[in-house]
Amino acid sequence: MDRRRFLGHVAAGGTVLSLPLLVPGCATDPEPVPEAPRPDSLFASWYGVDEASISRVMTTLTAAGADIADAFLEISHRNRIVYENGEITESVSSRDQGAGLRVVRGDEVGFAWTEDLTLPGLQAAAREAAGRGAAAPVVTTSLRQRDDGNLYPTSLSWSKVAMESRHALLGDIEARVRAAESAVESVSIRWEDGEQNILVATLDGHIVIDTRPLTRLTLVVTAARGDARQTGFATNAARAGIDWYSDERIDALVGDALERTLIQFEARRAPEGHMPVILAAGTSGVLLHEAIGHALEADFNRDGTSTWSDSIGERVAEPFVTVVDDARLPHESGALNFDDEGSETGRKVLVENGVLRSYVHDLRSARHYGVQTTGAGRRESYRHLPMPRLTCTFMENGPHSRDEIIAAAGNALICETFSGGRAELGSGNFSFEVKNGWLVEQGKITTPTKDFRISGNGPELLGKIAMAADDTRMDTGGWICGKHGQNLPVSHGMPTVLVSGLEVSRIRV
């Protein structure tokens, strides 16, 4: 099957961040990870796609000229399991493969995709994307790999993990939950794992190959006390193999799920209105990503829909606020050795000491702005065009302590566990649901709260951060971010921060 699309500049729209039913943690200053031995390319061993054939495809693709051109080949497989109270109620395995061929001339984009990874299939898609034109010089290609380490090595490929091993792990998790708390009535687990094998050939003659593992696990617990029932959850995700789920991580997952469930028996409904809000370290990074980070993606700024379209070099936050997007965080869900345009990834400071310094760029936006790509060209699959996307986004440590922030807040709400959210790019308005929180009264934590919503404006929120602690960390929950119909794994984190004022409303449950 082949598809061809000629597109102008993609229109901006809203973004949605969702918590998958099925999830990571690493420091913000990682050491390089030693390179693990990589297998021969599946594309060569299965379909005979070698450097010579890729060279022919790229020559066809650029026959009418090109400012940007790439071939994105993919072979991926995924497993999904639903486990309910000792029973496997759903188990699905799937495989997908194909190639997306793209050529950019000025603002015109030619794009075609095919499920046929043979040389004739790739050539046909390349001709569709390129259109008709005069012959171009042969594009020679060569393999390129990073010499500073693979960010997500695994000891065993997910394709070689027996299904029984997955089932045994899920059963062990349920057993630990029930052994830890007699009030547990129901245990539900959503599991996903898989690998995306990619090959990207670029206009400058390079080929990059990457194998991207990903696993997500969501544990949902329901407990009963008399007639009252409460439900809580915890998640973990990473670019890793099955050995990621160590006893320590499983115990932490179980402990978080139980704590978030049982505390609700003591929780009261949150107050409503405009009030100071304390965003907890780690988990609150979702606001940083969704309400603020997307507005820094270059395509939204090029279209003029972002509030910060003309704000490079301007002060947008207090001097202690520095925001970074860094795809080089080992094993994070948003980590990438290379982006989906074959560009090297790295650390990019977006806001430095309160001043807006950069947008998040792919090759097209970087060319438009006359800057270097930040290695943030991402796509969901070979069926999609790449666009600027966040990877691992976090705010660096601030000068305060968590205790200082709580004491200074007076009467406020702490947001601890988020269950979803949405942001509108044009207006910058956002709304996020909080499952677990705490009431702060006269500078002291007093009572647990639950089921409330915080709303505000992203750019205003960044400017309203009045204090930031020295406890930044990445969220251990796995989130899937949606933009223009493409869903991608992302990571985010932040320190404990005090926001001077947000709207708080109760969720009717």
N, C-alpha and C positions, 0 to 999 in steps of 0.2 A: 504494500500500500504506500502510495506517495502523496504528499501534499505540497502545494506551492502557495506562498503568500508574498505579496509585495506590499510593504507597509511604509507609511510615513512615520513621523515621530509618534510614539505611543502616548495616548491621552492619560492624564493622571487620574487617580481615583482613590477611594478609601482603602485602608488596610485592616486586616483582622488578625489578631493573634489568638490562637486557641490552644488549650491544653489537650494533647492527644490522650485517648483512653488507655493508651498503653504507656526511659527518661534519664548525673554527670558530675562533676566537681573538679576544679583544678585551680591552681593559683594564678594570679594575674601576672606573675613574673617567672615564666617557666624556663627550666633548663632544656636545651635541645635533647631530643630523644634519639637514641642510637637507631640507625637504619636497620630494619629487619629485612632479611632476604625476601625478594619478591619473585613470584612465579613468572614463567614466560607469559607474554601477553595472550589473553584468551582470543583476542581478535586475530592474531597470527595463527595460533594453534587450531582454532575452530574454523576460521574463514579464509585463511591465507592472506590476511590484510597485513602486509609488511610495508617497509619504508618506501619501496619502489611503487607499490600500488597506491599508497597515500599520495605520493608525489604526482601520479597521473590524475588522481581525483582533484587535487588542489589546482593543477594546471587547467583542468576543465572548468572548475568553479570560478577561476579568475580570468577566463578567456576574454571577457569584455572589459577587463580592468577592475580594480578594487582598491578601496582605501583600507578596508578591513575585510578579512575573510577567515573562516574557520570551518573545520569539519569536526563535529562532536559525535563520537561513537560510544555506545553504551550497551552493556550487558548487565542486567541487574536481576536479583532474585530476592524475594521477601517471604517471611513466614509470619502469620498472625494466629494467636491462640487466645481464646476466651476460656477462663477457668472459673467455675462457680461452685463453691462449697464441695470440693473434692471431685468434681466432674469436669471433663473437657467438653464444653458445649459448642465450641467452634474451633476448627483447625484448618487453616488455609495456607497453601504454598503457591506462589506465583513466580513467573519469570517474564521479563520483558527485554527486548533488544531492538536496536535500530540506530539510525544516524540522522543528525540534523546538519544541513549544509547551509551556510550563511555567507552572503557577500554584501558589502556596504559600499555604495558609490554616492558620495555626497550625503544627502539625507534620505536617499532611497535604499531600502533594504530588500534584498531577494532572499527568500528562505524556502527550503523544501525539506521534508523529512521522509524517511523510508524505513520499513522494517527489514529490508533486504540488505544484509551486510556483506554480500559478495561484491566483487569488483564491478560487475555489470550493474548491480543495483545501486551502488554508490555513484557510479558514473552517470546513471540516468537522473538521480536526484541532483547531482552537481549541475547537469545541463539545465534542469528545471529552474534551479535557483539562479543560475548565471544568465539565462536568456541567451539570445544569439549574439554573436560578436566576433570580432577578429581574433585570430589566435594570439595567445600570449606566450612569453618565454616559459620554459619548463620550470616549475617550482621544485627545487630539491629540498628534501627533508632529512632531518636527523633527530635521533632520540635525545631528549634532555631530561635529567632528573636532578632534584635538589640534592646538594651535598651537605645540608645541615640537618638531616634526619627526617624520618617519617613520623608524623604527628600521631598516628593511630595504628601502631603495629599490633598484631594479634598472634597468639601462639597457635590458634586453630581457626581456620576459615569457618564462617557460619554454614557454608555449604557442606562441611564435613562433620558438623555436630549432629549426632543422632537425635531424632525427635524425642526419644525416651529420656534423654538428658534434660531437655527442656521441661518435660512433664515432671520429672523428679524434682527439679528446682522449684517449680510452682507448688508442688505438694509440700516441700520442706518449708516454704514461706508460710503457707497456711498453718502448718503444724506449729511454727514458732508464734504466730499470732494467737492461736487458741491456747497455747501453753502459757502465754504471758497474761491473758485476761479472760476470766470466766464469763464476763458479761457479753462477749462477742457472740452475735447471732448469725452473722453472715460474713463470708470472705469472698471477694471477687477480685480477680487479677486479669488485667489486659496486657498482653505481651506482643511485642513486635521485634523482629530482627531481620537482618539482611545485609547485602553488600551491593554497592554500585561500582562496577568496573567501567572506567572511562578511558578513552583515548581522544586527545584534542590535538589536531594539526592546525598550525597557525600560518599566517601570511609570511612571516619572517623565516619560515622553513623549519620550525621546531615541531617536534611531537612530544607531548607529555602523556604519561600513563599513570593512572592512580586507581587504587582499590580502596573504597570508602566503606568501612563497616558502620553499622548503626544499630543500636538496640534501645528499646524503650520498655519500661515496665511501670504500670500504675496499679497500686494496691488500694482497694476500696474496702473499708471495714464498717459494718453496722453493729452497734451495740445496743442492748436493751437493759433498762432499769425500770421495773414495773411496767407501766403502760407507755413509758417514754422511750423513744428510739432516736439515736443520732448516728449520722454517717460522716466519716472523714476519709481522707485519702493522702497518699504520699506517692511520689514518682521518682524515678531515676532513669537517666538516659546518658548515653555516651557513644562516641565512635570507638567501639571496643568489641572484644569477643566475649564468650561466655565466662571466661575467667575474671571478667570485671566484677561479677557478682560474688565477691568474697563474703565470708562470714561477717566481717565488720560492716560492709555496706548493707547486707541483708538485715542485720540487727538494727542498723540506723533507720532503714526504710520502715521496718515493722514498728520501731519505737515512735517514729514521726506519725505514722498513720494512727496508731492507738492514742497517742497524746492529743492529736487534733480531733479525734472522735470523742474521747471521754471528757475533754475540757468543756465540750458543748453542753453537758448536763449541768454545769455550773454557770454557763454564760447567760448574760442578759442582753436584751436588744440594745443596739447602739443608739446614742442620741442622734438627732437630726439637725441639719443646718450648716452654716458656714463656720468652720473651726480649724485650729491648727491640727496637722496630721503628721505623725511620725511614720516614715516608711522604713520597715525592717531591712536589715542588711541581707543581701543575696536575693531573696524572693522578690523584692520590690524592683529589681532590675527590669521586670516586665514593663513598668511604666516608662523607664528610661528608654527602652527599646521602642515601644509602640507610640507613646505620646510625643517623644522627642526625637528618637533616632531616625524614624522614617522621614521626618522633615529635613534631615540632612542627606538623604539620598539624592544624587545629582539630577536624576530625571525629573523629580518633582520641582526642583529649583530651576531647571532649564525651562520647564513649562510655566513657571511663575505661580504655581499653586501653593508652594511652601511659603510660610511666613518669613523664612530666612533667605529668600531668593536673592536678595541684594545685601546680605549682611556679613559677608566675609570681612574679617578685620574689626567687626564691631563687638562691643561688650554685650553678652547675653546672659551672664550669670555673675555671681560673686567670685572674687579672685581665687577662692579655694576650690572652685569647681573645674575639674578636668575630665573630659569624656573621651574615651578611646574605643576604636573598633580594631580588634586584633584577631585575625584568623589563625594565628600560630599558637593557640593554647592547646596543649596536648589533650587528646581524648574528648574535648568539648564537642557537643553536637554541632555547633557552628564552625568547627575547625576545618581548614582546607590546606592541603599541601600546595595545590594550584587551584585557581578559580576555574570556572567553566568556559573561559576564553583562553585558557592555557597560560595565564599570567601568574607570576609568583605572588604569593600573598605575604602580608606582613602586618606590622603595627602602624596604625594611622591615628594621630591625635586630631580629633574633630573640634573639641573645645579645649583650649589651653588657658588655665588660670582665668577662666571666665570669658575669654575672647574666642569667637568663632574663627577657626583656622582653615577648615577644609570640609568639603562634601565627600560622600562615599561615591567612588567612580568606577564605572566599567570603561571599556575601550572607547565606546561612542561618546559618552559624556566627557571623558578626559580629552578626546580630540576636540570637542566643541569648546571646552574651557581652556585649551592649551596647556594642560597639566598632564602629569603621569597618572595612569590608572592606579587605584589603590588595591587592585587585585580583588575586586568585589563584584565582578561580573558573574552572576549566578543564574541557573535555570533549573526548573524542576526535573526535566528529562530532555531527551533528544527531540521531543515533539514541541519544545518551547524555545523561544528566543531568550538570550541572556539579557539581564537588566541589572542596574545597581541594587545590591541587596546587602543588608547588614550581616555580619557573621557572629563574632563574639564581642558584644558591646558592654562596656562597664564604665563606671565612674571611679576615679582613683580616691584614695584615702583623703579625708579632710583633717582639719587641725583639732577637732573636738573629740570627746569621749562619748560613748553611749549614755553613761550616767549623767553627764553634763547636759546632754540634749533632753533627757527625760525631765530633769529638774527645771530646765529653762522653759519647757513647753507649757507649764501651768496645767490647764485643763485641755486635754487633747485625746485623739484616738491613735493607737498603734495598728498599722496594717501589717499582718504577718503572713497569711496564706491567701493567695489569689486563685480564683477559679475561672477567670476569663476576662476579656476586655475588648474594647473597640476604640479606634481613633479615626477622626475625619481629617484627611490631609489638607483639604482646602481651608477649613476653619481652625484646625489644630485642637478642636474639642475632643475630649476623651471621656470614657466611662469604664470603670473596672469594678468587678465584683470581688468582695473580700469574704472569705469563708471564716477565717479566724482572726481575731484581733484582741486588743486590750484597751481598757479605759485608763487614762491617766488623769488623776485628780490632784490638784495642788502640787504638781511636780512629782507624784508618786504613782506607780502602777498599782491599780486596785482590783479591777474586776475583768474577767474575760468577756469578750463580746463576739457576736457572730452575725453572718448574713447581712452585710451592709454594702452599699455602693459608694464609691468616691468618684466625683466628676470635676472636671476643670478644663484648662487649656494648656497644651503642651509647652509652647514657648513661655507662657506666663508661669507655669510650674517651675521651669528651670530657673527663672528669675526670682521665684519665691523660696528657693532653698536657702534657709537662713543659717543652718548649721549642718555640718557633715562630720561624721565620726571617723576614727582610724581603724575601722573593722571591715573594710570592703572584702567581699567574697562573691564567687559566682553562684548562681542559683543551681541547686541540684535537681530541679524539676525540668522536664523536657517540654519545650514548647514548639509548636509548628506555626510558622508565620505565613499568612496568605497575602499576596499582592498581585493584582492583575490576573487572578485566577491561578497563580502558581504557588504551591505550598512547599516550604523549605524548613529544615531544622535550623534553629538558631540557639544561641546562648546569650545570657546577660547576667549582670551583677551590679552591685553598688554597696556602699556603706550605709549605715543607719543615717538618715537625714531628717531634718525638721523642715516641713513646708509650712509657711506662715498661715495659709488658709486654703481649704478645698471644701466643696459642697459634699455633705454626707447625707445619704438617704437609706432607709431600710429596704431590704428585699423581702417581699411578701412570700413566705414559704408555708 
